[in-house]
Amino acid sequence: MKHWLKLNIFILLGVLLFMAINPSVIPPATADSFDGVSWEKYSDENGAIPVVNIGVSGDLDYPWVSGNAVIRDNDVLLDNNTANDDELYKMWYSGNNIKQYYNFRLFYATSSDGIIWHKYVDSTGSAIPVIDLGGAPDGSDDASAYSPCVLKEGGIYKMWYSGQYSRTSSYKTLYATSTDGIHWTKHGVVLDVGSPGERDERDAYAPEIIIDNDAPPSERYKMWYTGQIRTGPFKIFYATSPDGLTWTKYSDANGAIPVLEPGWAPGDVDDIAVSHPCVVKDNDGLYRIWYSGVSSIGGQIPYADSNDGITWNKHGLALDKGNSSELDEFSIGAPTIIIDVDGTYKMWFTGSNGDYVRIFYAYSQPPPNLHPVTDAGEDQIVDEGQYVQFDGNGSYDSDGVIVSYEWDIDKNDGLWWETGAAPDATGPIPTHIYGDNGIFVVTLKVTDNGKLSSTDTCNITVLNVDPNVTIETAHMNVEIGLRVAGRKYNDVGMALFEGDDPMGYVSIERMPGSPDDQMKWIPATLDMTKTYSATITYIPEDPPNVGANPVWIYIKLENGTVKKVHHTFNVQQSKKRDSDHWNHVEPWEVELNANLVGCPFEMTCHVTDPGSDDEILTCTYGSQIVTTTYLNNPPNPDPYPSPEVSPKDIYETITLSYEGPGSITLRVEDDDSGEAYETLDLC
């Protein structure tokens, strides 16, 4: 047991006090870390400069300060009280006054810039513990309170810290809350050591917690912690929680499973032990971990990354200790890393020169973000009214990812990001229909995850498409009537024909009374491209001597106008005339078309145009010319190019006066000189 204690103390000193190595990434002055971020220590010609120094002899944080937690408290800025600005950054750190791996207490400091810190002190200037020994349920922190992790959520400061119980010497993870970061309520152990024989049976401490809002609610809180068996090296374990209080360890039948173990890092910088993780989940979803690695040369900080927080890819050394005679020459560790609002990585880490342990600072400006390369795709030639698919998939970002594709479909109406309007389309491959012909400049703007943008254009040449016109019908709605006068009790019959095809028949037996009351009608819709005739037959064919028998064909139009055609059937005249007997009772044949001249009829037509054009329809028939204009955006003529996508689909009825056989010609012209013709021959 004494041998193990000596080894433990050696590791403690070599890795900053019991491996108080909450890893942070800080390569030497100009080194690049493996996540592509270049780090600089806050230093002068003598090396790294402490930003939280040890107290004076007799203080509770002399000669060691280590194991810190830092947050950037944005509520300080929102209170509009400039007197509070020096509390923008808040740190809780571990202090020890006996150079042992126990007897730590937690202290508090604030800063306006993360470099110049003001300790929470008493009237003598000595640091005051904000988490002192004891007071936790079951006495679980009566020997030490160490290595905190602090988050602020809903106005409450939440702290998970390592508490050591004097009876077992084991470190466990405890929980406390505060409204001001100074006065804390302890809630006791929330993550215990494993059962005897399990992989974290001795310690479960140095917690690192993040709130992962992308995770299921049951795993919203994620913890990485340091654990060990009785005689084995430190390893890093993983647990999840819905509330930060009830934790589920990543485990199997044999207990907690380590997710990061010693060895196999490039350069063997962690071949003795790993501990004190610091985890950041970046906007790209990648988990990044900096942890304390112990090798034969002491404590250093390696780096690894993971897609799930469980399986890690080690990349080797991220931050080395200082050179000989520098204040961090012996070992480094216990870092906290935050990504500030300007994208700068900021780290506070513990460094030792073998006698004293202090807190140092490093910063990392992200490498210059390169603009993405935008490719709006090839120029295209299409017809108006045709779907166009744009293709921005050739765009890329060499040092990140493209997060948005925003299209301006037609620069003629102003680029949307200049006018304040919404994008015309989004996504890498949107579609669009152009309602008018022309050459349209399409601009694609892509933005990367670093908020840099670039643009590219392509030209879409839209060709005008001629309109189309068809004549549907040319018709006249009429009623054909038969009227008979003359000798009573004779029959007259009328048969109507469309060409040679019968289309109706009526007959009248002349009775006493007015002929108007005895008329018969046949309704008909006349196709003006066909011929119509009527045959009127007088019965009997050999009537008695009766004289003249007049017959009329009435053509009644829809407007009420009536045209009359007259014929008289003549039979033998009186014998007193001393003339020959004669009969005229042959059927009366009438060509109706000739009797329709001057009557109105309707021509219906259908005009279509896939473009958003004004249309001018001109109908010519004989001496008649009828012109109709259809505006796409009434009441004014359509501008060029048309701002709307409104293809034309027009059904039109034109009333004409029948002039006899001839041709109706329809001409339709769009506002871009496209035209079409249709002709219909009338009989």
BAPAGU-577535 format. One record per residue (C-alpha): residue number from 1; x, y, z. Coordinates in steps of 0.05 Angstrom, whole numbers, plus 32768, in hexadecimal, padded with zeros to 4 digits. Layout:
residues N
REC|NUM|X|Y|Z
...
***
This chain:
residues 683
REC|1|8000|8000|8000
REC|2|8039|8030|8010
REC|3|8057|8021|7FCC
REC|4|8016|8034|7FAA
REC|5|8011|8075|7FD1
REC|6|8058|8088|7FBD
REC|7|8047|8079|7F75
REC|8|8007|80A0|7F7A
REC|9|802B|80DC|7F98
REC|10|805F|80D8|7F61
REC|11|8029|80DA|7F2D
REC|12|8007|8112|7F52
REC|13|8044|813D|7F51
REC|14|8058|8129|7F0B
REC|15|8013|8136|7EEF
REC|16|8001|8171|7F19
REC|17|7FE7|8157|7F59
REC|18|7FC5|8115|7F55
REC|19|7FC2|811E|7F0A
REC|20|7F98|815C|7F12
REC|21|7F9F|815D|7EC8
REC|22|7F5D|8175|7EAD
REC|23|7F7C|8171|7E68
REC|24|7F80|81AE|7E3C
REC|25|7FA2|81B9|7DFB
REC|26|7FDE|81E5|7DFD
REC|27|8018|81D5|7DD0
REC|28|8059|81FB|7DD8
REC|29|8059|8242|7DC3
REC|30|804E|8238|7D78
REC|31|8039|81EF|7D74
REC|32|7FFA|81DA|7D52
REC|33|7FC9|81AB|7D75
REC|34|7FAC|8170|7D50
REC|35|7F68|8191|7D49
REC|36|7F87|81C6|7D1D
REC|37|7F88|81FD|7D52
REC|38|7FC9|8221|7D61
REC|39|7FD7|822D|7DAB
REC|40|8000|8262|7DCF
REC|41|8011|8262|7E19
REC|42|8009|82A3|7E3D
REC|43|8053|82AF|7E49
REC|44|808F|82DC|7E49
REC|45|80D9|82D1|7E3E
REC|46|80DB|82A6|7E7D
REC|47|80A4|8277|7E66
REC|48|805C|826D|7E7B
REC|49|803F|82A2|7EA9
REC|50|8010|828C|7EE2
REC|51|7FCB|82AC|7EDE
REC|52|7FB4|828F|7F21
REC|53|7FF0|828D|7F50
REC|54|7FF9|826B|7F92
REC|55|7FE9|828F|7FD2
REC|56|801C|82A3|8005
REC|57|8037|8274|803A
REC|58|8000|8263|806B
REC|59|7FC8|826B|8037
REC|60|7F9C|822F|8027
REC|61|7FB1|8233|7FDD
REC|62|7FFB|8233|7FEA
REC|63|8025|8212|7FCC
REC|64|7FF5|81F0|7F9A
REC|65|7FBC|820B|7F6F
REC|66|7FA2|81DC|7F3A
REC|67|7F66|81B5|7F1F
REC|68|7F3B|81EF|7F07
REC|69|7EF8|81FB|7EE6
REC|70|7EEA|823A|7EBD
REC|71|7EA9|8254|7E9E
REC|72|7E99|8292|7E77
REC|73|7E5C|82AF|7E99
REC|74|7E36|82D7|7E64
REC|75|7E03|82ED|7E97
REC|76|7E37|831E|7EAF
REC|77|7E32|8343|7E6D
REC|78|7DE7|8341|7E6C
REC|79|7DE0|8365|7EAF
REC|80|7DFC|83A6|7E90
REC|81|7E24|83B3|7ECF
REC|82|7E6B|83C2|7EBB
REC|83|7E81|83BA|7F03
REC|84|7E75|836F|7EFA
REC|85|7EA0|8368|7EBB
REC|86|7ED9|834A|7EE2
REC|87|7EAC|830E|7EF0
REC|88|7EA3|82FB|7EA7
REC|89|7ED2|82C0|7EB0
REC|90|7EC9|8297|7EEF
REC|91|7EF9|8262|7F09
REC|92|7EF4|822F|7F40
REC|93|7F38|8211|7F50
REC|94|7F57|81DE|7F7F
REC|95|7F87|81F6|7FB4
REC|96|7FB4|81CE|7FE3
REC|97|7FE0|81E4|801C
REC|98|8004|81A3|802F
REC|99|8021|8189|7FED
REC|100|7FF8|8149|7FF2
REC|101|7FC6|8127|7FC6
REC|102|7F8E|8137|7FF9
REC|103|7F79|8174|8020
REC|104|7F63|819A|7FE2
REC|105|7F2F|81D0|7FE7
REC|106|7F0A|81F6|7FAF
REC|107|7F15|8241|7FA6
REC|108|7EF7|8276|7F79
REC|109|7F12|82AD|7F4C
REC|110|7EF7|82DC|7F17
REC|111|7F13|8300|7EDB
REC|112|7EFE|832F|7EA3
REC|113|7F2E|8311|7E70
REC|114|7F41|82CD|7E89
REC|115|7F89|82E3|7E98
REC|116|7F86|8312|7ED3
REC|117|7F60|82EE|7F0B
REC|118|7F45|8307|7F4D
REC|119|7F41|82D3|7F84
REC|120|7F07|82D1|7FB4
REC|121|7F2D|82E6|7FF3
REC|122|7F24|82FD|803A
REC|123|7F39|8340|8058
REC|124|7F81|8328|805C
REC|125|7F84|8315|8013
REC|126|7F83|82CA|8020
REC|127|7F5A|829F|7FF2
REC|128|7F18|8286|8011
REC|129|7F00|8240|7FFF
REC|130|7EBB|823E|7FE1
REC|131|7EB9|81F2|7FE8
REC|132|7EDB|81DF|8029
REC|133|7EE9|819B|8046
REC|134|7EAD|8175|8062
REC|135|7E64|8184|8062
REC|136|7E51|8154|802A
REC|137|7E22|811B|803C
REC|138|7E46|80DF|8058
REC|139|7E85|8108|8062
REC|140|7E99|80F8|801A
REC|141|7EC6|8136|8013
REC|142|7EE4|813B|8059
REC|143|7F2A|812E|803F
REC|144|7F2A|8155|7FFE
REC|145|7F00|817E|7FCD
REC|146|7F23|8180|7F8B
REC|147|7F20|8186|7F3E
REC|148|7EDC|81A7|7F31
REC|149|7EB2|81AC|7EF2
REC|150|7E80|81E5|7EF1
REC|151|7E46|81F4|7EC2
REC|152|7E13|822B|7EC7
REC|153|7DCC|8219|7EB2
REC|154|7D8C|8240|7EBE
REC|155|7DB0|8271|7EEC
REC|156|7DCA|8239|7F19
REC|157|7E14|8228|7F20
REC|158|7E1C|81DC|7F20
REC|159|7E5C|81BE|7F38
REC|160|7E76|8177|7F35
REC|161|7EB5|816E|7F5D
REC|162|7EE2|8138|7F79
REC|163|7ED7|8129|7FC1
REC|164|7F06|80FD|7FEA
REC|165|7EEE|80D6|8027
REC|166|7F22|80CE|805E
REC|167|7F0E|8088|8071
REC|168|7F18|806A|802B
REC|169|7F45|809E|800A
REC|170|7F1B|8094|7FCB
REC|171|7F07|80CE|7FA0
REC|172|7EBE|80D0|7F89
REC|173|7E96|8103|7F61
REC|174|7E6A|8131|7F8A
REC|175|7E37|8166|7F76
REC|176|7E28|81AC|7F90
REC|177|7DFE|81E9|7F79
REC|178|7E02|8234|7F83
REC|179|7DDF|8273|7F6D
REC|180|7E1D|829F|7F71
REC|181|7E58|8270|7F67
REC|182|7E71|827D|7FAE
REC|183|7E3E|8260|7FDE
REC|184|7E32|8217|7FCD
REC|185|7E01|81E2|7FE3
REC|186|7E20|819D|7FE4
REC|187|7DF5|8162|7FCD
REC|188|7E26|8129|7FD6
REC|189|7E3F|80F1|7FA9
REC|190|7E20|80EA|7F64
REC|191|7E54|80BC|7F46
REC|192|7E71|8086|7F73
REC|193|7EAC|8058|7F6A
REC|194|7E9F|8014|7F4D
REC|195|7E95|7FD5|7F75
REC|196|7ED3|7FAD|7F8A
REC|197|7EF4|7F8F|7F4D
REC|198|7ED6|7FC0|7F1D
REC|199|7F02|7FED|7EF2
REC|200|7EF3|802D|7F1A
REC|201|7EF2|800D|7F5F
REC|202|7F23|803E|7F7F
REC|203|7F12|8083|7F62
REC|204|7EDD|80A5|7F37
REC|205|7EF1|80ED|7F35
REC|206|7F0A|812A|7F0D
REC|207|7EC8|812E|7EE7
REC|208|7EBF|8153|7EA5
REC|209|7E76|8160|7E94
REC|210|7E56|817E|7E56
REC|211|7E0D|8189|7E45
REC|212|7DFF|816A|7E01
REC|213|7DBD|8183|7DE6
REC|214|7DC4|8156|7DA9
REC|215|7DC2|8118|7DD5
REC|216|7D82|80F4|7DEB
REC|217|7D64|8112|7E2B
REC|218|7D7D|80D7|7E54
REC|219|7DC5|80E6|7E3F
REC|220|7DC3|8132|7E3E
REC|221|7DFA|8137|7E73
REC|222|7E3A|8114|7E60
REC|223|7E74|8107|7E8F
REC|224|7EBB|80EF|7E85
REC|225|7EDF|80DF|7EC6
REC|226|7F1F|80C0|7EE1
REC|227|7F1D|807C|7F02
REC|228|7F4B|8043|7F16
REC|229|7F4F|7FFF|7F36
REC|230|7F77|7FF7|7F76
REC|231|7FB9|7FE8|7F56
REC|232|7FB0|7FFF|7F0E
REC|233|7FBB|803F|7EE6
REC|234|7F8A|8078|7EDF
REC|235|7F59|8072|7EA5
REC|236|7F21|809D|7E8A
REC|237|7ED9|8085|7E8F
REC|238|7E95|809E|7E75
REC|239|7E4F|80A8|7E92
REC|240|7E0E|80C9|7E7E
REC|241|7DD4|80E9|7EA3
REC|242|7D91|810A|7E95
REC|243|7D99|813D|7ECD
REC|244|7DE2|813E|7EE4
REC|245|7DCF|8119|7F24
REC|246|7DBF|80D1|7F11
REC|247|7DF8|80B5|7EE7
REC|248|7DFD|8076|7EBD
REC|249|7E43|805C|7EB2
REC|250|7E58|8041|7E6E
REC|251|7E62|7FFA|7E85
REC|252|7E5C|7FAF|7E7A
REC|253|7E53|7F74|7EA8
REC|254|7E96|7F84|7EC9
REC|255|7E85|7FCC|7ED9
REC|256|7E9B|800E|7EBA
REC|257|7EC1|800A|7E78
REC|258|7EFB|803A|7E6D
REC|259|7EF4|8062|7E2D
REC|260|7F3C|807C|7E2E
REC|261|7F76|8052|7E48
REC|262|7FC2|805D|7E4E
REC|263|7FEE|8050|7E12
REC|264|7FEA|8050|7DC7
REC|265|7FEC|809B|7DBF
REC|266|801F|80B3|7D8C
REC|267|8061|80BF|7DB1
REC|268|8049|8095|7DED
REC|269|8038|80D5|7E13
REC|270|8004|80B0|7E3D
REC|271|8022|806B|7E47
REC|272|801E|806D|7E94
REC|273|7FDB|808D|7EA3
REC|274|7FA3|80B8|7E87
REC|275|7F74|80E4|7EB1
REC|276|7F50|8127|7EB9
REC|277|7F2D|812D|7E76
REC|278|7F15|816F|7E59
REC|279|7EE1|8166|7E22
REC|280|7EC5|8197|7DEF
REC|281|7E8F|8186|7DBC
REC|282|7E99|81B3|7D7F
REC|283|7E64|81CC|7D50
REC|284|7E78|8195|7D1F
REC|285|7E61|8161|7D51
REC|286|7EA7|8148|7D60
REC|287|7EBB|813A|7DA8
REC|288|7F00|8153|7DB8
REC|289|7F25|813E|7DF7
REC|290|7F65|8157|7E17
REC|291|7F7B|812C|7E51
REC|292|7FB5|8122|7E81
REC|293|7FE7|80F1|7E66
REC|294|8020|80D6|7E91
REC|295|805E|80B9|7E73
REC|296|80A5|80AD|7E8B
REC|297|80B5|80F7|7E82
REC|298|807A|8111|7EAB
REC|299|8038|8130|7E9E
REC|300|8023|814A|7E59
REC|301|7FE1|8156|7E36
REC|302|7FCD|812A|7DFB
REC|303|7F91|8134|7DCE
REC|304|7F5D|8104|7DB1
REC|305|7F1A|810A|7D8D
REC|306|7EDC|80E0|7D85
REC|307|7E9A|80DE|7D60
REC|308|7E73|80C2|7D9B
REC|309|7E9A|80D3|7DDA
REC|310|7EAB|808A|7DE5
REC|311|7EDA|8073|7DAF
REC|312|7F15|80A2|7DAC
REC|313|7F4C|80AD|7D79
REC|314|7F8C|80C3|7D9A
REC|315|7FB8|80F6|7D76
REC|316|7FF1|80FD|7DA7
REC|317|800F|8139|7DCA
REC|318|7FE7|8179|7DCA
REC|319|800B|81A1|7E00
REC|320|804F|8196|7E1D
REC|321|806C|81AD|7E5F
REC|322|809B|81E8|7E63
REC|323|80E6|81EB|7E58
REC|324|8119|81E5|7E90
REC|325|8114|821C|7EC5
REC|326|80CE|8230|7EAF
REC|327|8095|822E|7EE1
REC|328|8073|81F3|7EBE
REC|329|80B3|81CC|7EAF
REC|330|80A0|818F|7ED9
REC|331|805B|817F|7EBF
REC|332|801B|819E|7EA7
REC|333|7FD2|818A|7EAB
REC|334|7F8F|819A|7ECC
REC|335|7F77|81C6|7E93
REC|336|7F32|81E2|7E84
REC|337|7F22|81F6|7E3D
REC|338|7EEA|8222|7E24
REC|339|7EDB|823B|7DDE
REC|340|7ECC|8285|7DE6
REC|341|7E99|82AC|7DBF
REC|342|7ECD|82C3|7D8C
REC|343|7EE1|827B|7D7E
REC|344|7F21|827F|7DA6
REC|345|7F34|8242|7DCE
REC|346|7F48|8256|7E15
REC|347|7F6A|8228|7E46
REC|348|7F7F|822C|7E8E
REC|349|7FAE|81F5|7EA2
REC|350|7FD7|81E0|7EDE
REC|351|8023|81E1|7EDB
REC|352|8057|81CA|7F0C
REC|353|80A1|81D8|7F14
REC|354|80A8|819F|7F47
REC|355|809C|81C9|7F84
REC|356|8062|81F8|7F74
REC|357|8023|81EE|7F4C
REC|358|8001|8228|7F2A
REC|359|7FCC|8236|7EF5
REC|360|7FE2|824E|7EB1
REC|361|7FBE|8266|7E72
REC|362|7FC1|8258|7E28
REC|363|7F97|826E|7DEE
REC|364|7F8B|8257|7DA8
REC|365|7F72|8280|7D6E
REC|366|7F4E|8255|7D3B
REC|367|7F75|8251|7CFA
REC|368|7F5E|8283|7CC6
REC|369|7F1D|8268|7CAB
REC|370|7F20|825F|7C60
REC|371|7EE6|8275|7C36
REC|372|7EBE|823D|7C18
REC|373|7EC1|8231|7BCD
REC|374|7E7E|823C|7BAC
REC|375|7E69|8219|7B6C
REC|376|7E25|822D|7B51
REC|377|7E27|81F8|7B1B
REC|378|7E28|81FA|7ACF
REC|379|7E05|822D|7AA3
REC|380|7DC4|8211|7A88
REC|381|7D96|821E|7A4D
REC|382|7D4D|820D|7A5A
REC|383|7D07|8220|7A41
REC|384|7CDA|824E|7A68
REC|385|7CAB|8227|7A94
REC|386|7CDD|81EE|7A9B
REC|387|7CF9|81D8|7ADE
REC|388|7D42|81EB|7AE9
REC|389|7D6A|81C5|7B1D
REC|390|7DA5|81EB|7B39
REC|391|7DE1|81C5|7B53
REC|392|7E0D|81E2|7B8A
REC|393|7E2A|819F|7B9E
REC|394|7E6D|81B3|7B80
REC|395|7E76|81E4|7BB9
REC|396|7EA4|81D1|7BF2
REC|397|7EC9|81EB|7C2F
REC|398|7F11|81D4|7C37
REC|399|7F14|81E1|7C82
REC|400|7ECD|81D6|7C99
REC|401|7E88|81C7|7C80
REC|402|7E55|81EE|7C59
REC|403|7E18|81FC|7C84
REC|404|7DEC|8222|7C54
REC|405|7DDE|8229|7C09
REC|406|7DB7|8267|7BF8
REC|407|7DA2|8278|7BB1
REC|408|7D8F|82B8|7B8E
REC|409|7D6A|82A0|7B51
REC|410|7D6C|82E1|7B2B
REC|411|7D9E|8318|7B3B
REC|412|7D72|8348|7B14
REC|413|7D44|8351|7B51
REC|414|7D7E|835E|7B80
REC|415|7DA8|832D|7BA8
REC|416|7D80|8317|7BE4
REC|417|7DB9|8323|7C15
REC|418|7DBE|836A|7BFC
REC|419|7D74|8379|7BFE
REC|420|7D64|8356|7C40
REC|421|7D33|8326|7C1F
REC|422|7D32|82DB|7C29
REC|423|7D5A|82AE|7BFA
REC|424|7D35|8298|7BBC
REC|425|7D49|8250|7BCA
REC|426|7D73|8228|7BFB
REC|427|7D97|81E5|7BFA
REC|428|7DCB|81C9|7BCA
REC|429|7D9C|81B5|7B91
REC|430|7D5D|81DF|7B8F
REC|431|7D2E|81E5|7B53
REC|432|7D0C|8220|7B33
REC|433|7CDF|8231|7AF8
REC|434|7CED|8271|7AD1
REC|435|7CAD|8290|7AB7
REC|436|7CCF|82BA|7A82
REC|437|7D07|82B6|7A51
REC|438|7D49|82D9|7A5B
REC|439|7D8F|82CE|7A78
REC|440|7D8A|82C9|7AC3
REC|441|7DC7|82D0|7AF0
REC|442|7DC1|829E|7B29
REC|443|7DEB|82AB|7B67
REC|444|7DFB|8275|7B9B
REC|445|7E15|828A|7BDF
REC|446|7E31|8254|7C0C
REC|447|7E44|825E|7C55
REC|448|7E73|8232|7C7D
REC|449|7E72|821F|7CC6
REC|450|7EA1|8259|7CD4
REC|451|7E6C|828A|7CB8
REC|452|7E96|829B|7C7A
REC|453|7E73|829F|7C38
REC|454|7E83|82A1|7BEE
REC|455|7E59|82A6|7BAF
REC|456|7E59|828B|7B68
REC|457|7E2A|8297|7B2E
REC|458|7E10|8270|7AF3
REC|459|7DE6|8288|7AB8
REC|460|7DA3|8269|7AA7
REC|461|7D8E|8279|7A60
REC|462|7D43|8271|7A5B
REC|463|7D27|826C|7A15
REC|464|7CE3|8286|7A02
REC|465|7CB0|8251|79EE
REC|466|7C7C|8263|79BA
REC|467|7C34|8264|79D2
REC|468|7C02|8231|79B8
REC|469|7BBC|823F|799F
REC|470|7B84|820F|798A
REC|471|7B3E|821E|7972
REC|472|7B0F|81F3|799A
REC|473|7ACC|8203|7978
REC|474|7AA8|8233|794B
REC|475|7A5E|822B|7958
REC|476|7A1B|824C|7956
REC|477|79E2|8239|7985
REC|478|799F|823F|7962
REC|479|7959|8225|795F
REC|480|793E|8211|791B
REC|481|78F2|821A|7917
REC|482|78BC|8206|78E5
REC|483|787E|8231|78D9
REC|484|7845|821D|78AA
REC|485|7808|8245|7891
REC|486|77D4|8237|785B
REC|487|77A3|81FD|7852
REC|488|778F|81D9|7891
REC|489|779D|8190|78A1
REC|490|77DA|818A|7874
REC|491|781D|8174|7891
REC|492|7861|8195|7887
REC|493|78A1|8172|78A0
REC|494|78E7|818F|78A9
REC|495|7927|8165|78AD
REC|496|7969|8184|78C0
REC|497|79AC|816A|78A8
REC|498|79F5|8176|78BB
REC|499|7A15|8164|787A
REC|500|79F3|8123|7869
REC|501|79E4|8111|78B1
REC|502|799E|811B|78CC
REC|503|799B|8146|790B
REC|504|7951|8150|7917
REC|505|790B|814E|78FB
REC|506|78C9|8171|790B
REC|507|7884|8171|78E9
REC|508|7846|819C|78EF
REC|509|77FF|818B|78DC
REC|510|77DF|81CD|78CC
REC|511|77A5|81D5|78FB
REC|512|7773|820D|7904
REC|513|7790|8247|792A
REC|514|77CD|8273|7927
REC|515|780A|8254|7904
REC|516|7836|8273|793A
REC|517|7817|8245|796E
REC|518|7827|8208|7944
REC|519|7872|8213|7937
REC|520|78A5|81DC|7946
REC|521|78EE|81E8|7959
REC|522|792E|81C0|7955
REC|523|7967|81DB|7983
REC|524|79AC|81D3|7964
REC|525|79F5|81E5|796E
REC|526|7A11|81F2|792A
REC|527|7A5A|81E3|791C
REC|528|7A6F|821B|78EE
REC|529|7AA0|81ED|78CA
REC|530|7A66|81C4|78AF
REC|531|7A2B|81CE|7880
REC|532|79E3|81CB|7896
REC|533|79A3|81C2|786D
REC|534|7959|81B9|7877
REC|535|7927|8191|784D
REC|536|78DD|81A5|7854
REC|537|78AA|8175|7838
REC|538|7860|8185|782A
REC|539|782D|814D|7835
REC|540|7803|8135|7810
REC|541|7828|8137|77CF
REC|542|77E7|813B|77A7
REC|543|77BC|816B|77CE
REC|544|7778|8186|77BA
REC|545|7770|81C9|7799
REC|546|7785|81F6|77D2
REC|547|77B2|822D|77B9
REC|548|77F2|8247|77DB
REC|549|780E|8228|781B
REC|550|7847|8253|783A
REC|551|787E|8234|7865
REC|552|78B5|8257|788D
REC|553|78F7|8240|78AC
REC|554|7907|826A|78EA
REC|555|794F|826F|7903
REC|556|794F|828A|794A
REC|557|7992|82A1|7967
REC|558|79A8|82A3|79B0
REC|559|799D|82EE|79B2
REC|560|7954|82E5|799E
REC|561|795D|82FC|7957
REC|562|7935|82D3|7923
REC|563|7946|82C9|78DA
REC|564|790E|82B0|78AD
REC|565|7912|8289|786B
REC|566|78CF|8284|7844
REC|567|78B4|8253|7811
REC|568|786E|8246|77F4
REC|569|7855|8203|77DF
REC|570|7824|8210|77A5
REC|571|77ED|81E0|7791
REC|572|77BA|81E3|7757
REC|573|7797|8225|774E
REC|574|774D|8231|7744
REC|575|772F|8214|7704
REC|576|770E|8256|76F6
REC|577|7750|8270|76E0
REC|578|774A|8242|76A5
REC|579|7791|822D|76AD
REC|580|77B5|81EC|76B0
REC|581|77B4|81C7|76F2
REC|582|77F9|81CC|7715
REC|583|7819|81B5|7755
REC|584|7859|81CD|7778
REC|585|7862|819F|77B4
REC|586|78AA|8187|77A9
REC|587|78D5|8187|77E8
REC|588|78F4|81C9|77FA
REC|589|7940|81C4|7802
REC|590|7962|81FC|782A
REC|591|79AE|8207|7834
REC|592|79AE|8226|7879
REC|593|79F6|8240|787C
REC|594|79E7|8276|7849
REC|595|79AE|828E|7875
REC|596|79DC|8295|78B2
REC|597|7A06|82CD|7894
REC|598|7A07|8307|78C5
REC|599|79F6|82DA|7900
REC|600|7A25|82DA|793D
REC|601|7A4A|829B|7950
REC|602|7A7E|828A|7984
REC|603|7AC5|8272|7978
REC|604|7AE8|8254|79B6
REC|605|7B33|824C|79B9
REC|606|7B69|8234|79EA
REC|607|7BAB|825A|79F3
REC|608|7BE5|823E|7A1B
REC|609|7C2B|8259|7A2A
REC|610|7C5D|823A|7A5B
REC|611|7C7B|827F|7A65
REC|612|7C61|82B7|7A90
REC|613|7C50|82E3|7A55
REC|614|7C1B|8313|7A3E
REC|615|7BF5|82F6|7A03
REC|616|7BD5|831B|79C8
REC|617|7BA0|82F2|79A3
REC|618|7B89|830A|795E
REC|619|7B4D|82EA|793C
REC|620|7B42|82F9|78F2
REC|621|7B04|82E2|78CC
REC|622|7AEE|8304|788C
REC|623|7AE8|834E|789A
REC|624|7AEB|8343|78E5
REC|625|7B2A|834B|7911
REC|626|7B24|8340|795C
REC|627|7B61|834C|7988
REC|628|7B64|8339|79D2
REC|629|7B9F|8344|7A03
REC|630|7BAA|8319|7A3F
REC|631|7BD8|8338|7A74
REC|632|7C01|830A|7AA0
REC|633|7C04|833C|7AD8
REC|634|7BC9|836A|7ACE
REC|635|7BBA|83A3|7ACC
REC|636|7BFD|83B5|7AAD
REC|637|7C25|8393|7A76
REC|638|7C54|835D|7A8F
REC|639|7C9A|8378|7A9F
REC|640|7CD7|8355|7A83
REC|641|7CE9|8325|7A9E
REC|642|7CA8|8311|7ABE
REC|643|7CAE|8310|7B0A
REC|644|7C79|82DA|7B10
REC|645|7C75|8292|7AFA
REC|646|7C30|8292|7ADB
REC|647|7C29|8267|7A9B
REC|648|7BED|8279|7A71
REC|649|7BB2|824B|7A67
REC|650|7B7B|8273|7A46
REC|651|7B37|825C|7A2C
REC|652|7B17|8294|7A04
REC|653|7AD4|829C|79DF
REC|654|7AD1|82CF|79A7
REC|655|7A8F|82E3|7987
REC|656|7A91|82EC|793B
REC|657|7A5E|82FA|7905
REC|658|7A56|82C4|78D1
REC|659|7A6C|82DC|788C
REC|660|7A67|829B|7867
REC|661|7A9D|826A|7852
REC|662|7AE2|8280|7865
REC|663|7B1A|8276|7898
REC|664|7B23|828C|78DF
REC|665|7B6C|829A|78EF
REC|666|7B85|829F|7937
REC|667|7BC9|82BD|7946
REC|668|7BE4|82BF|798D
REC|669|7C24|82E5|799D
REC|670|7C47|82E8|79E1
REC|671|7C6D|8325|79FA
REC|672|7CAF|8305|79E5
REC|673|7C9D|8300|799B
REC|674|7C89|82B7|799F
REC|675|7C4C|82A7|7975
REC|676|7C1E|8270|795D
REC|677|7BE5|826A|792A
REC|678|7BA6|8241|7921
REC|679|7B75|8242|78E6
REC|680|7B2E|8228|78E2
REC|681|7B06|8223|78A1
REC|682|7ABC|8234|78A4
REC|683|7A87|821B|7873
***
